[in-house]
Each structure stands twice: as structure tokens, then as C-alpha cells.
């Protein structure tokens, strides 16, 4: 089965504000990555990844002639990933916003 995930990873730099909301968190979409076949999930999962080893267990880089995977510096950034289960149909995940919560967490608003 082919795993289709278009918006599968988001890099968030914590404690950085931007946008209209005072709670907004700036982020950079991670591009040119794919979900490894060894990562099995039966429902949409949201993951927070803080190390290269954990990231490499779930994702692989997709280098092409014209593009390379987005560089991630885990000493300054964390990855917030939304991963849909494998499907034969196109799945598009669109991140609407990242906001800090009153308890210091991060709320990811997205649609599928």
C-alpha cells in the first residue's frame, strides 16, 4: 500500500510569536520527507519528535534533482508531525495554525 501524506510534518520553533494571534507559534513546513514503511498506524496520529534518531525511525528524506529535504536542527527545533494511515486514496492534511495553550503546550489546528 502506498502511504500518501502531503502535509505530514511541521517544524515548530517554540516560544516564537508571529501572526495575528498573541498565541501564534511560528513554524516552517518540512518538505521532501516520506513516512517509512516500517511506521504502522491505524488512525491519524500527531507526534512530537525531539531527536534525529526518533525522526529517522519514522521519516526518510526524498532528495530529487531540484530539491532536498528541509534541514532540521533538533537543538533548536522540534518536529510536530501529523501522520495519516496508509491509503490508496490521496490524503491532504492542511495545517491552519499553531498556538500556545494556557498550560504551555502547543495546539495544532488542522484539517484532513
N, C-alpha and C positions, 0 to 999 in steps of 0.2 A: 504494500500500500504506500502511496506517495503521501508524504506529510506536507501539507500546504499551509504555510503560515506567512503572511505578508508583513504584518506588524508584530513581530514576535519578540522584540527586545527593545527596551528603553533604558538609556543610561541616565541616571539622575545624579546631579551634583547636589548634595544635601546642604541645607542652610543657605541657599542662594535664592533670593526672591526675584521675580520678574513678572511682567504681565499686569493685568488689571486688578487681580485679587492680591491682597496683602499676604495671603496664604499660599500663593502660587510658588511652585518649585521649578527652576529652570532645568531643562533636560535636553539631551541630544539623542535622536534616534540612532540605534546601532544598525548599520546596513551591511549586507553581504554576509550574513550568517544563516546557517540552516540548523534544524534540530536533528541531532544524531538519531539514527535508527534504534539505538540501544535505550533511548529515553522513552518509556512507555507511560502513557496517561490515558485514562478513560473519560476524563472531563477537562474542561478548561482549567488550567492551573495558573496561579500568579506566584512568581518566585522572586525572592531577593537573594542575589548572589554577590558575595563579597570577596571571592578569591578566584584567581585564574584557574586553579585546579578544578573547582566546582563548576566554573563556566565551561571548561573544556570537556567535562563529563557530559554536559547537556548539548552544547553547541559546537559546530565546526565552522571554519571560515570558508567562504566561497570567493576565491580570488579569480578575477577574469582579466582579460587583456586590458580593459579600460578602468577597472575598479578593484579596490582592495577592501577588506573588512575594516570597519571603523575601529581605530585604536582605542583600547580601554586601559586606563591607568587605575588599577584597583587600590592604590594607595590614596587616591583622591576621589574615586567614583565607585558607585555600586551599580549593579545591573538589576533593574526591575523588569522581569520578563512575564509575558502573558503567552502561554503555550496552549493551543487547541489540540485535541487528539487528532491522530492521523485520519485523513478523509480523502475520498476520491473527488470531492467537490471543493471548489475554491472557498477558502475561509479568509475573510478580511477582518482584521482587528484594527480599530481606529482609536488611538489614544486621544481623548478630549482634553484632559487636564491632569496635572499632578498638584496636589495641595497638601500642606502640612495640617495635621489634626491638632486638637487641643492637648492631646497626650504626647505630642512629639512624633507621632507616626506619619506615614505618608499615605494619602488616599489617591488611588489611581482611578480616574473616571475614563471608561472606555465603552465602545460598542462593538458588537460582533455582527 
